[in-house]
Amino acid sequence: MHKLTLFFSIILVSLSGVAQNNMLQLGDTARAEYPYIFPILGDKAHEQGFDLPLPAGIMVNYFYAVQDIAIPDIAVGFNDGILPEIPLTDITRLIEFEEVRATAYTVNVRPDLWVLPFLNVYGIFGKTWSQSNVKISYPFTLNTVAKLEGASYGLGVTGASGIGKYFFVLDGNWVWTMLTNFEEPVKSRVFSFRLGRAFPVGKNEKSNVAFWVGGMRVRMGGITEGTITLGEVIPEEGWNRRDEIVDEYYIWYDNADPLKQAAADKVLTPIVESIGAANGDGIVHYKITKKPVQEWNMIIGGQYQINKVWQLRAEGGVIGNRKSFLFSVN
């Protein structure tokens, strides 16, 4: 069930690019006829002396992130491979997590189109590899590690404008990711803003470097349901400690009130007994509510525009619970 703690990894494919800042002062560009259909009103902006970015593009991104996840509600069912599957039981008050930390790596492709001079729309198609590290502290101690992967797809919109010599970018996107062992795609919503400035490089008016600061907010679909085997989430260290885990559990169980014992007997007791028997074939059916421990974090980044066709970009999440790194070729 602990693979669910990796739900946040779908955000890694949803990061959008920063607007290309090729605006020139009025009168700095020739009044040649604008050759493209998009963006709409691009010819009017061109007539006013603005050197617009090329209307269509494609970006390839690599992204890494690590973040803590909160699980406010969890229900579990269990099938030891012999007995019929046990219905879901709410164990929110029976189990405590010391830490739920998710790490993910993503590669994605983002085709985009400038619909208006200040408005860009794009698609997202990516692949994510994730790992969760979960520390259970109660009613027994156990560290679990789970890995999964999935494909993502989504769409987004970017608005860009200028304030004097500075540019301002607002971005929002929606992403659906089908992760291993999840019954339904996980949905995410990402909002971000960036404020920065571009500086020319040498005498090439089409080349510049830009730097920015901003913030990012991540929100996720609340409930996820799926299945996983004990063998997939309990590492060798856990199996080596199985007698200790069983002893810890029954010390708690013997001192628990009858209501907690009754709830534990439905699912925790058979799980612990399977661990004690070194049986990793048991199937855990889970349904959890999850969210990032912290929705917002600060980002800083920079871009080198080689020319109007090629840009290289890097961005990091440096302040906040979520730490991240992005590298893009556009």
Phi, psi and omega in degrees: 000339187287350175298336181297335180295353181267011185305327186296341186299340180295341179291341185293339178266000189257002183288131182261162179281158176277143183302141176286131187253082181252018181292135175249162175293154179304134178088358183275351182236154182290154183268040177293156181295135180289125191270357188246154175286317178255152358285156173301136185072009177297325179295325178293318178295322179296320179296332179277359175099016180263131178270099186281154172295160176301143191293330183230150180202178177215137183237139174246124185242143166242131184224140175231140177207153174223138185201149175275146182239140175257141178236090182286336181219139179212131175235141187222143168235162185215141176231117183280008180095349180240307181284157174299156181298135179277135179301158180299136177235132178288117180242023182305320183271000181258341187231142179232142178252126173287321181202138171231106185238130183244137177235139183213152176233138183222142168238128180216161178244137184227093174285144183217163180215132173277106180282319174233163181302337182246006187225121181244137174241150184208160174250161182228128178221114188214175178227134184234138172241128187227158175218135176245140174243115185241127177250111175272128182250349185200134010271006173214163180260130181202130173260129179238152177228129180225144180236146175204171178213164181190163177258146182233153173213152182185186179213159182204171180219139180235131173250134184226145178205174180238145175231096186065237179271003185250155175246152181228131185231130172245137183220140173219142178210160181232129186226141175242129181231129177262103182264152179307133177075002176267139182282330181229154175300145176268133184258144175223153175230126183237130174237137179213157175222151182217140176232126184203188181213143178255146180233136180294153177245113179061215182263359180277108184291347179267358182247137178202167170240142181231147177229147181209162171230157180184197180216159181223136176241134181238128174232146186235158170300136193287323190241134178230141182226143179182193180223156178199152178270155177299324181297335181280337187249340181262117181283177182302323180301323179292318178294325178294336181260016190299323179294320178295319179297316179298317180297315179300317183296313184286336171296316176295314184300316182295338181255001181278157177286160185303325180295317178292322177298318181297318178293319181295324181297336182288330186214317183292317181299311178296328177294312181296321179294326176293323176296315180299329179271005182055039180256106181266009183276347182298142184253124178262124173259125187232156173213114187229154168256133185216158178197158175296143175301324179223122183285322186261146166212162181270144178232148172226149182197176179205158180220140173249113176268108181291315175200190183290346182266323189238135173223148173241139188219145174219144181209143180230144170267112192247335181235129183122171183293328179274121175251135187210164174214133179235136171230132185227147168242124186240000000 
